[in-house]
Amino acid sequence: MQRRISRIALAFLLLGAWAGVAIAAAPPEPVTMITVGKGQPPQWPIYIAQAKGFLAENGVALDMVAAQSASAATQQLAAGSAEMSVGGMTEVLMGIDHGAKISLLRIETQVPPYSLWGKPALKSIKELRGKIVIVGGATDVTRINFERMAAPNGLNRGDYDLVYAGTTGARLAALTSGAADAAILYPPGSFKAASTGYAHLGELSDYVKDLPFTGYAVETAWALQHKPAVIGFLTALHEGVVWFYDPSHRTEAVDILMQQSNAARDDVEKTYDYYVALRVFPDTGTIDARSIGTLVDAVGQLGVLQGAPDPQRFVDPELMRIAADAQ
């Protein structure tokens, strides 16, 4: 009898050990994310989370797919081509306004890391009257931000001509080719403009203090049905942000972005220092009606919303709770 009990106990121990191995061996959940461009500095914490294993440790296998613009990224998310997207938040707001079953999840960058660059002969923003300025899109947050720079310098809509390109690389190419007189750029493209003699006309951070810049969005039904994956992603992202700000990680952080962007080390080092100085990445990045209120109001002023510019209708309370708990 004693031997029989011992055998039964051993069987249970082996079964428990096998179950533990099975649970530990469960593969990470695949998640597809649409990004704007490839190897962009705003996604730095995600690249860190991939390189350091934070995503895998939290049960997420992330596949990042590039789109040409924030508008295209939002359209692909709404069409079901991905579970998540990251980029300008204005496009997500407009998608929700037009009935897309998507939701904002988290702020990616809380400060716009953009600067305005012009042809070498230009000395100030005031000189852009009658000139061509290239921004991200007609309803892109870069347009809203540029107008926040232009107005204090005496320029209103109609005083300049806007053209559009969704990525900094494309806007820098338009500036250097002469197709535009000024372009709104972020690092390392802005450092490339500086090194080749273009005129620095201003920093967006000097003008824009109350608008979150970019954010993460999700397909709502998927997110509510896959809460562990959402929490795992947000947890890994937070770990990536904390790791990024540790000064002892500067060299490795530069290496990680260089592998993704193929940019020059000097430009990436400057970008790292610039991002740290601006505190671009929020520690938590949680979204609620208050945090996006000014952005919703700014989009409403563009005249592109079908419904009222009420921030409450752009947030999902359940997802906001999940995101807050994951921090």
N, C-alpha and C positions, 0 to 999 in steps of 0.2 A: 504493500500500500504506500509506504514511504517513497519507494522508487517511482511509483506511478505519479504521485504528487510532484515529485522532483521533475519528472519528464514534462508534466503539464506546465509547471512553472517555467521550465526552460523554453517550452514552445511559445509561451506568452512573451517571454523576454525576447526571443528571436523574432516573433511577429512584430513586437514594438520596435525593435531595432530596424527591421525591414521597412516598416511604415515610416520611421524617421528618415531613413535614406531616401525613400520614395518622395517624401515631402521636400527634402533638401534638394533633390534632383529635379524638381519641377522646373520646366524651362521658363525664362522670363516671358512676360506677355508682350507680343509684338505691337508696337504703336507707330503709326506713320504720322509725321509732322511736316507740313508744308512751310517752308521758309521763304523769305525774300532774298534771292541771290544765294550764293554759296560762300562759306568761310567768312561771314560778316562778324565784326567785333561784338555787336549786341548779343550774339549767341555764345559768347565766350564761356559763361558758366555751364552751358550744356556740353560744350566740347570738353570742358574739364570733367564734368560728371561722367562722360563716356570714357575718357582717357584714364581716370582714376578708379573706375569701376563702381561709382556711386549708383548709376542707373541699374546695373546688373544686380548689385547688392539689394536693391529695392524692388526687384522683380519686373524690370522694364527693359525691353529690347527696342531701342528707338531707331527708326529709319527716317532720315531727314531728306526731303525732296525739295529741290529749289524751284521757285516760281519767279517770274520776271517782275512782279509788282505785288504790293499789298492787296490790291484789288483782285488780282488773279489768285493769290493765296486764299483769300476769303471765299471766292467763288468755288474753288476746288474743295474747300472744307464743307461748304453748304451743299455741294453736289455729292458728298459722301466719298470723295476720293482719298480722304484722310480722316484720322480721328482728332487731330490737333493742328493748329496753325500758329504762327508767330509773326508779328509785324505790326504795322500801323493799326491803331485801335479805331480810327474813324471809319475804316472800311467795315469792321465788325459791327459797329453801331448801325451803319446804314444797312448791312445785311439783316440784322435783327429787325430793324424798322420795316424792311420790305418782306418780312415773314420767314426768313431763314431760321431753321431750327438749330441755332448755334448760340453759344454763350461765352462771354468773357470769363476768364479763369483767374488770371494773375497779371500784374504789371511786370513787364520785362525790364524796361529802363524808365526810371522816374525823372530823369533830366535829359533833355535833348542834346546829345553830344555832337551837335552840328555847328558849322561855321559857314559864313558866306564869303565866297571868293569871286573876284572879278578879273577882268583883263588888266594887265599891268598899269595901264594909263589911268585907271579909276582910283580915286582916293577916298571915296565915302559912299554910303548908301544913297545919299541925296543925288548923286550923279547917275543913278539908275533910271531917272526919268527919261522915258522914250526908248529905253534899252530892253533887250531880251533877257529874261531871267528863267532858268530851268529849275523846276522843283519836281517832287515825286509824282504828283497827279493833281487833277482838277479838284478833287475832294480829299487829297492826301493831307496827313498831319503836317507835312513839310510846307504845304501851301499856307495852312493856318499859322504856322510858326513864322514863315517869311513875312506874312502880313503884320504879325506882331512886331517885327523888326522895322518894316517899312513905314508904318503909321507914325511912330515918334520922330521919324526923319522927314516928315512932310509929304510922304507918298501914299496915295490912295489907289484903290483898284481903278485901272484904266490909265494910270500914269506910266505903266510899264506893260510889256507883253510877256505873258507866261507861256512856256512850253514845258513838256513833261517827259520824264524818264524815270522808271521805277527804282533804279539802283544808283548808288554813288558812282560806280564805275562808268555807267552810261552818261551820267551828268558831267563827270570829269572829262570824258571824251568829247562831249559837246562843247565844253568850255575850251579845251585845248585845240579843237578843230576850228574854232571861231564861229560855231553855230549859235552860241549863246554868249552874252556879255558877262553874265554872272551865274554862279551855280551854288546850290546849297549842298554841302558835302559833309561826310563824317570820316573819321580816321579809318584806315591810313590814307584814304584818298585826299583828305585835306592836307596832310603832310607832304604828299606828292605835289600838290598844287603849290605849296609854299616853297618847296625845293626847286621848282621850275620857274619861279619868278612871278607868280600870280599874286594879285593884291588881296590882302586880308581885309574884308570890309566889316566884319563883326562876328561876335559869338552869340548864338541863340540863347545860351544860358544867362546872358546879361539882360535879355528882354523877356524871356519866358520862365516864369517861376511857379505857375500854378497848373500846368498841364502835364499829366503823365504822357510819355512818349510812345512806347510800344508795349504790346502785351500778348499774352497767350490766350487762345480761344479754343473751344472744344465743340464737337458735335454733341448736343445736349443729351440726347437719349443714350448715346454710347457712354458718356461720362457717368451718368446716373446708374448705368448697369455695370460699370467697370470701376467702381470706387477704389478698389485696391491699386489698380494701375494708375489712377489719377493721383492718389495719395503717394504712391511710390515715386512717380515723376516729380511731384512738388517737393518731396523730401530730398531727393537726389539733387534737384535744382538748388534748393537752399544750401545743401552741403557744398555745391559748386561755387555759390556766391561767397560763402564764408571762406572757402579755400582761396578764392581769387584775391580777397582783401588781405590775406596774410603776406606781409612783405617778404618773408623768407621764401615764398613761392614765385617771386617775380620772374626769375630766369626760366623756370619750367612753364609758367603760364605763357610766356612769350613763345617758347618752343611749341606749345600746344596750338596756339593760333597760327603760327607760321606753317605748321603742317596742314592746316585747314585752308589757309588763304594764299599760300605761296608769296606772301608779301615780304619785303625786305625787313631784316631784323631791326634796323634802326627805326623804321616806321612803326613797327609793332611795339617796340619799347616805348616810343613816344606815346603811342595809343594807350598802353597800359598806364603810364603815369598820368595821362590826361583823364582817363576813366576813374582812376583812384581819386584824383583831386576833385572831380565833380561828384564823386559818390554816385555814379550812374546807376548801379544796380541796387535796388532796394533790399533791405534785410528780409522783409516778409513779402511785400508786394501785394497784399490782400486788396481786393476790390470791393467797394460798396458804393452806394449812391453818392455819398459825399465825395469820395476820391475821384469819381469820373464826372462830377457835376459840371465843372468848368469846360471839360472837353465836350460833353453833350451840348452845352449851350453854344460853344463855338461851331460845332457841326450844324446846329439849328440855324445859326446866322448865315450859313452858306446857302440856305434855302433848299436843302436836299432831303430833308426828313418829311415823310408822309404824315407821321403822327406828331404828338406834342413832344417837345424836348424835356421830357420828364425822366430823370436818371433812374427812377425806380423800375421803369419798364425794360431797362437794359441789363438788369442783374437777376440772376437766379438764386433765390435765398438758400436752397439746398447746396448748390455748388459753392456759394460763398462760405457756408459753414464748413464744408469739406476742406476748402482751401485754407481757411483760418486754422482748422485743427491740424493740418499737415505741417504748419510752421512751428 
